[in-house]
Amino acid sequence: MADNLLSPPLDIEVIVEAGQWPAETDLAGWVERATAAVFAEIGACRPGHSELGVTFTDDAHISVLNADWRGKPKPTNVLSFPAFPETREGPLPPMLGDIVLAAETVAAESELENKPLEHHITHLVVHGLLHLLGHDHMTDAQADEMEAIERAALARLAIPDPYA
């Protein structure tokens, strides 16, 4: 983890369920760095300690989740499932929720965009976590705000702007 980042107020469970992924220890390190960067960027001053699940799966499983929860029967790169209603203020809930990433889609995007897989996975974890913390991108203003936080959190990790 970068020297300027503290451990986030989270207990993180990383599960590799399906798909071709890097080693679980690498994934767990990337998730920890991503979450620490988000909390460093938005301010980890919220009271409470929370739990976060991050599942690495394949396109087949995420297609089912996407169909069931969003009515879109196709793979996507990342989904976020809040355990409690998202809020940007007040104490953290006892469990933030789950982030799920899809192997084939993430790998294809990484290759297409000529980005290191580690950088793309880290970006998607940052993106997913921000959703769990109450951020969204339904409007242009929301997207601008969320993307600014993503860029700043990733810059803390020396990861180039994913939207450039």
PALORO-396856 format. One line per field, with one value per residue (C-alpha): x, y, z. Coordinates in Angstrom, 3 decimals, decimal comma, always signed. Layout:
! PALORO-396856
px: [X/...] .
py: [Y/...] .
pz: [Z/...] .
END
This chain:
! PALORO-396856
px: [+0,000/+1,206/+2,840/+0,283/-2,688/-4,021/-6,074/-9,704/-12,367/-13,363/-13,070/-12,715/-13,508/-12,160/-13,574/-12,400/-15,494/-14,901/-12,947/-9,296/-7,943/-4,508/-3,536/-5,996/-3,248/-2,639/-6,354/-6,719/-3,822/-5,311/-8,709/-7,139/-5,178/-8,270/-10,461/-7,760/-7,385/-11,141/-11,324/-8,208/-9,820/-13,291/-12,095/-12,199/-13,728/-17,028/-17,459/-17,955/-16,359/-17,905/-17,605/-17,134/-17,287/-15,509/-16,239/-14,272/-16,414/-16,967/-19,213/-21,745/-22,440/-22,429/-24,877/-27,333/-26,857/-27,217/-30,426/-31,899/-31,040/-30,933/-33,042/-30,042/-29,274/-25,693/-22,281/-20,948/-17,608/-18,706/-21,849/-22,367/-24,916/-25,416/-26,399/-28,119/-29,460/-26,470/-25,611/-22,743/-23,101/-23,344/-21,728/-20,823/-23,360/-22,183/-21,905/-21,408/-22,299/-20,695/-18,786/-18,716/-16,334/-16,483/-13,258/-13,775/-15,281/-12,637/-9,799/-11,231/-11,662/-8,166/-6,708/-8,876/-7,974/-4,302/-4,364/-2,598/-5,123/-4,162/-5,060/-8,406/-9,378/-8,360/-10,455/-13,504/-13,178/-12,935/-16,008/-17,979/-17,064/-18,162/-21,572/-21,782/-20,928/-23,817/-22,276/-23,857/-23,584/-27,195/-26,847/-23,938/-23,279/-23,250/-20,965/-18,569/-18,399/-17,954/-15,332/-13,380/-13,214/-12,195/-9,423/-8,094/-8,218/-6,405/-3,827/-2,977/-1,970/-0,058/-2,707/-3,361/-6,743/-9,005/-11,213/-8,424] .
py: [+0,000/+3,493/+5,198/+8,000/+5,642/+4,214/+1,076/+1,906/+1,399/-1,888/-5,603/-6,838/-10,325/-11,177/-14,232/-15,631/-17,505/-18,147/-16,936/-16,409/-13,916/-13,059/-14,637/-14,021/-12,397/-9,876/-9,171/-8,695/-6,216/-4,240/-4,135/-2,929/-0,199/+0,880/+1,140/+2,986/+5,498/+6,139/+6,758/+8,950/+10,984/+11,407/+11,598/+8,631/+10,775/+8,921/+7,029/+3,314/+0,208/-1,738/-4,871/-5,142/-8,191/-8,239/-11,193/-11,993/-14,090/-14,723/-13,255/-16,084/-15,377/-11,589/-11,874/-13,627/-10,996/-8,179/-9,735/-10,376/-7,014/-4,584/-6,275/-6,391/-10,012/-9,432/-9,253/-6,032/-5,209/-4,411/-4,449/-3,017/-4,324/-2,099/-3,901/-0,771/+2,334/+4,289/+7,436/+9,861/+11,093/+9,692/+6,564/+3,707/+0,873/-2,430/-3,775/-1,653/-4,445/-6,324/-5,501/-8,130/-8,077/-10,228/-11,784/-11,865/-8,387/-6,824/-8,525/-7,536/-3,895/-3,810/-5,129/-2,915/+0,202/-0,853/-0,577/-2,856/-5,300/-4,197/-0,592/-1,516/-3,778/-1,083/+1,498/-0,775/-1,422/+2,337/+2,862/+0,108/+1,333/+4,862/+3,468/+1,716/+5,017/+6,826/+8,209/+7,768/+8,901/+9,164/+12,855/+14,723/+16,570/+13,319/+11,697/+14,651/+14,526/+10,754/+10,685/+13,459/+11,376/+8,305/+10,229/+11,656/+8,302/+6,578/+9,374/+8,577/+5,143/+6,512/+5,124/+7,328/+8,958/+6,166/+8,693/+10,440] .
pz: [+0,000/-0,745/+2,226/+2,330/+2,716/+5,946/+6,255/+5,480/+8,170/+6,530/+6,973/+3,407/+2,177/-1,280/-3,042/-6,356/-7,477/-11,176/-14,165/-14,991/-12,460/-11,087/-7,758/-4,938/-2,847/-5,645/-5,974/-2,208/-2,211/-5,086/-3,355/-0,108/-1,904/-3,880/-0,791/+1,159/-1,693/-1,768/+1,973/+1,820/-0,953/+0,499/+4,083/+6,391/+9,099/+9,059/+12,296/+12,301/+10,945/+8,123/+6,035/+2,286/+0,045/-3,321/-5,573/-8,700/-11,012/-14,713/-17,391/-17,101/-13,432/-13,710/-16,659/-14,344/-11,646/-14,170/-15,526/-12,072/-10,521/-13,436/-16,116/-18,452/-19,435/-20,516/-18,895/-17,411/-15,844/-12,278/-10,162/-6,685/-4,205/-1,149/+2,039/+3,348/+1,626/+0,329/+2,181/+1,922/+5,476/+8,968/+10,321/+8,053/+8,142/+9,645/+6,106/+2,998/+0,603/-2,251/-5,407/-8,177/-11,165/-14,325/-15,615/-19,364/-19,606/-17,376/-19,275/-22,666/-21,604/-20,167/-23,414/-25,638/-23,660/-23,408/-19,604/-17,154/-15,691/-12,177/-13,010/-14,524/-11,621/-9,146/-11,023/-11,026/-7,285/-6,680/-8,879/-7,163/-3,685/-4,501/-5,474/-2,111/-0,416/-2,110/-5,288/-8,701/-12,310/-13,431/-14,311/-15,900/-12,638/-10,650/-13,226/-13,141/-9,340/-9,174/-11,935/-10,196/-7,028/-9,049/-10,801/-7,536/-5,702/-8,571/-8,763/-5,125/-6,434/-9,447/-11,808/-14,856/-15,435/-16,735/-18,521/-20,458] .
END
